[in-house]
Amino acid sequence: MIESIANFAGRIPKAVLFGAAILLQCALLVLMVADRMQILRGGTEVTLQTRPVDPRDLLRGDYVTLGYDITQLPAGALAGQPSAERNPTVFVKLAPDANGLYQAVSVHAAPVAVTAPDVLIRGRVTHSCGSTGRTFCDRLTIRYGLENYFVPEGEGRKLEQARNQQKLRVVAAVLPSGRAAIKRLLLEGEPVYEEPWY
């Protein structure tokens, strides 16, 4: 079987194989762009407060590192429970406060039903407890894929300072599945960066 596949592949001109590889790579890029566009266009907008980050990781190149009030949360009912993997996926229920900022309400190991204006955002616990590392800690550190943002060269320091003074907020788009992406940055309530759909 393997020999016949190898013989068949050997008869295909190299130019055809090269062209097929290029088409496959292009298709993967289009799928990545379409996926992000779906999140930004169809996701529910949530505004998150940023907070200062460890100064050893303030700016990496042209990426600003962002921390949120929803990054470190009490595990609630998950505390001490076993998890299926070392860095489990969790779902955080968010609800808007009186100022329109979304705050964490609860953390769940699986999706739960929510009603508007509440949303469910998916994240990954960065480390687990226990001897096997497969137990939920009392306090969870969660990454949502919203922790880095690319900015034009030379703009990072201004945003770092605003972030450290808690003047920087992020508007994220969140799909019903919990997947999220940064849609825009707000500096003292005014949009400063808008993420294009493509």
Protein Blocks (a to p, Z undefined) as FASTA:
>chain_A
ZZmmmmmmmmpcfklmmmmmmmmmmmmmmmmmmmmmmmmmmpccdddddddddfklmbgc
jaccdddfklpccekjmnopacfbfbdcddddddddfkopacdfbdcfbdcddddfbdcd
ddddfbdedjkopaccfbdcddehlabccddehklmmmmmmmmnopaccdddddfkopac
dfbdceehiafbdcdfZZ
